Amino acid sequence: GAPCHYLAGPAWSPDGKQIAFQRTLTAAAPGNEIDQIEVMDLTTGATHVVAMPPVAGSEMAQFINPRWSPDGTQIVFTVMRYPTPPTDENILSSSIAVVKADGSEADTPRLLTDPVMFGSYPDWSPDGQRIVFSTYPLGSFQETTKATNLYTIAPDGTGLAQVTHFGENDTRATQPTWTPDGKQIIMMCLRSAERR
């Protein structure tokens, strides 16, 4: 990217010709930076925005952790919402959202999950029919005892299904990824804060 700082979360397109990533845009007021999702063409070096949060006011949004659909037409990512200025401790909500990879929906990402679920770490199934995600992202909920589970949902926001069934003060399921054959999901398991 140009410049190459404030970039994170890269993800290869299925054909290996593009990279999606998040870019932090600096703001006039410290703490009001926003993260948008961009795509770079590796042949030309050209970039385009595929998801841009609204300008920060009393609240702000960060778009992070992009992942491509298997057919390369869509990108799923996490929408984090905070009051301004944001900290890990004052997160308001997080959701899973999808946009077209061509940038035509940059201002209108489609939210798939209820913000109160605190969805994060999305990943596409190999057939593109389901998206897996976890709840209560680690960065903002390092010490939580809330039930942290995996869910799947269709790319149109229907068919929400719970995959794991951990309770409060129980093991936390997070950062899921589908196996290449789509038959299993691997994840990180952590003990809750009270069991460490």
TORTI-562648 format. One line per 2 residues: number of its first residue (from 1); for each residue x, y, z of C-alpha. Coordinates in nm, 3 decimals. Layout:
BEGIN
NUM	X,Y,Z | ... $
//
This chain:
BEGIN
1	0.000,0.000,0.000 | 0.101,0.362,-0.029 $
3	0.191,0.456,0.237 | 0.262,0.113,0.383 $
5	0.191,0.199,0.749 | -0.145,0.161,0.926 $
7	-0.223,-0.159,0.733 | -0.329,-0.492,0.887 $
9	-0.532,-0.809,0.845 | -0.428,-0.912,0.490 $
11	-0.617,-1.188,0.310 | -0.544,-1.339,-0.033 $
13	-0.820,-1.354,-0.293 | -0.902,-1.709,-0.407 $
15	-0.725,-1.656,-0.741 | -0.417,-1.510,-0.571 $
17	-0.434,-1.189,-0.775 | -0.561,-0.951,-0.505 $
19	-0.518,-0.887,-0.133 | -0.788,-0.749,0.097 $
21	-0.668,-0.561,0.404 | -0.773,-0.303,0.662 $
23	-0.630,0.048,0.654 | -0.639,0.284,0.951 $
25	-0.715,0.641,0.848 | -0.582,0.911,1.075 $
27	-0.824,1.171,1.205 | -0.801,1.534,1.310 $
29	-0.886,1.437,1.668 | -0.666,1.165,1.824 $
31	-0.863,0.850,1.897 | -1.112,0.907,1.614 $
33	-0.926,0.698,1.357 | -1.133,0.459,1.146 $
35	-1.041,0.132,0.979 | -1.174,0.063,0.630 $
37	-1.142,-0.243,0.406 | -0.949,-0.209,0.080 $
39	-0.840,-0.442,-0.199 | -0.511,-0.423,-0.389 $
41	-0.455,-0.559,-0.738 | -0.115,-0.727,-0.723 $
43	-0.046,-0.677,-1.095 | -0.106,-0.303,-1.108 $
45	-0.069,-0.203,-0.742 | -0.401,-0.017,-0.764 $
47	-0.628,-0.022,-0.460 | -0.998,0.038,-0.415 $
49	-1.216,0.073,-0.105 | -1.470,-0.204,-0.053 $
51	-1.607,-0.099,0.290 | -1.582,0.247,0.445 $
53	-1.719,0.328,0.793 | -1.907,0.653,0.848 $
55	-1.713,0.950,0.981 | -1.670,0.923,1.358 $
57	-1.902,1.133,1.573 | -2.011,1.039,1.924 $
59	-1.958,0.681,1.807 | -1.713,0.528,1.563 $
61	-1.683,0.206,1.366 | -1.381,0.003,1.265 $
63	-1.397,-0.251,0.981 | -1.141,-0.529,1.038 $
65	-1.039,-0.888,0.955 | -1.153,-0.922,0.591 $
67	-1.197,-1.268,0.438 | -1.286,-1.350,0.075 $
69	-1.577,-1.565,-0.037 | -1.456,-1.874,-0.227 $
71	-1.580,-1.732,-0.558 | -1.400,-1.401,-0.496 $
73	-1.710,-1.184,-0.533 | -1.769,-1.092,-0.165 $
75	-1.572,-1.006,0.146 | -1.687,-1.073,0.501 $
77	-1.543,-0.871,0.792 | -1.601,-0.759,1.149 $
79	-1.764,-0.426,1.236 | -1.646,-0.298,1.576 $
81	-1.837,-0.007,1.733 | -1.701,0.221,2.006 $
83	-1.773,0.556,2.167 | -1.508,0.815,2.089 $
85	-1.230,0.787,2.182 | -1.230,0.408,2.163 $
87	-1.058,0.164,2.398 | -1.080,-0.213,2.432 $
89	-1.272,-0.162,2.754 | -1.550,0.055,2.610 $
91	-1.657,-0.147,2.304 | -2.029,-0.106,2.232 $
93	-2.087,-0.395,1.992 | -1.945,-0.597,1.706 $
95	-2.113,-0.755,1.405 | -2.039,-0.965,1.100 $
97	-2.090,-0.785,0.768 | -2.054,-0.863,0.397 $
99	-1.982,-0.641,0.094 | -1.917,-0.698,-0.274 $
101	-1.546,-0.718,-0.349 | -1.575,-0.476,-0.643 $
103	-1.641,-0.181,-0.409 | -1.998,-0.118,-0.525 $
105	-2.130,-0.154,-0.168 | -1.852,0.039,0.007 $
107	-2.098,0.270,0.185 | -2.365,0.006,0.252 $
109	-2.222,-0.312,0.405 | -2.485,-0.572,0.489 $
111	-2.489,-0.663,0.859 | -2.551,-1.034,0.908 $
113	-2.558,-1.055,1.288 | -2.719,-0.868,1.574 $
115	-2.461,-0.626,1.721 | -2.535,-0.746,2.077 $
117	-2.390,-1.089,1.986 | -2.042,-0.932,1.961 $
119	-1.964,-1.140,1.650 | -1.604,-1.153,1.526 $
121	-1.342,-1.358,1.336 | -1.559,-1.461,1.038 $
123	-1.450,-1.727,0.787 | -1.623,-1.865,0.476 $
125	-1.700,-2.232,0.427 | -1.522,-2.373,0.119 $
127	-1.852,-2.396,-0.073 | -1.944,-2.035,0.014 $
129	-2.276,-2.139,0.168 | -2.196,-2.061,0.533 $
131	-1.989,-1.819,0.740 | -1.854,-1.927,1.078 $
133	-1.779,-1.669,1.349 | -1.718,-1.648,1.721 $
135	-1.859,-1.416,1.985 | -1.684,-1.176,2.224 $
137	-1.357,-1.097,2.038 | -1.038,-1.159,2.232 $
139	-0.891,-0.810,2.199 | -1.186,-0.647,2.371 $
141	-1.288,-0.934,2.599 | -0.963,-1.083,2.726 $
143	-1.091,-1.140,3.077 | -1.461,-1.202,3.013 $
145	-1.650,-1.488,3.170 | -1.937,-1.454,2.921 $
147	-2.031,-1.754,2.709 | -1.810,-1.740,2.399 $
149	-1.928,-1.970,2.121 | -1.913,-2.042,1.750 $
151	-2.204,-1.986,1.515 | -2.265,-2.024,1.144 $
153	-2.486,-1.810,0.924 | -2.571,-1.792,0.554 $
155	-2.421,-1.501,0.355 | -2.769,-1.346,0.327 $
157	-2.807,-1.335,0.707 | -3.046,-1.630,0.739 $
159	-3.010,-1.963,0.915 | -2.813,-1.861,1.225 $
161	-2.700,-2.182,1.396 | -2.502,-2.231,1.716 $
163	-2.209,-2.472,1.677 | -2.058,-2.485,2.027 $
165	-2.251,-2.466,2.354 | -2.015,-2.338,2.622 $
167	-2.163,-2.149,2.916 | -2.051,-1.863,3.137 $
169	-1.720,-1.927,3.316 | -1.660,-2.210,3.069 $
171	-1.416,-2.276,2.786 | -1.414,-2.004,2.520 $
173	-1.435,-2.099,2.150 | -1.274,-1.838,1.924 $
175	-1.096,-1.765,1.594 | -1.267,-2.041,1.389 $
177	-1.151,-2.159,1.047 | -1.306,-2.417,0.815 $
179	-1.106,-2.719,0.708 | -1.046,-2.730,0.329 $
181	-1.306,-3.005,0.281 | -1.569,-2.804,0.471 $
183	-1.650,-3.093,0.703 | -1.497,-2.952,1.021 $
185	-1.412,-2.623,1.191 | -1.091,-2.571,1.381 $
187	-1.081,-2.316,1.662 | -0.884,-2.187,1.955 $
189	-1.014,-2.291,2.296 | -0.938,-2.081,2.602 $
191	-1.038,-2.114,2.961 | -1.245,-1.831,3.105 $
193	-1.081,-1.576,3.333 | -1.206,-1.748,3.650 $
195	-1.051,-2.082,3.549 | -0.702,-1.960,3.457 $
//
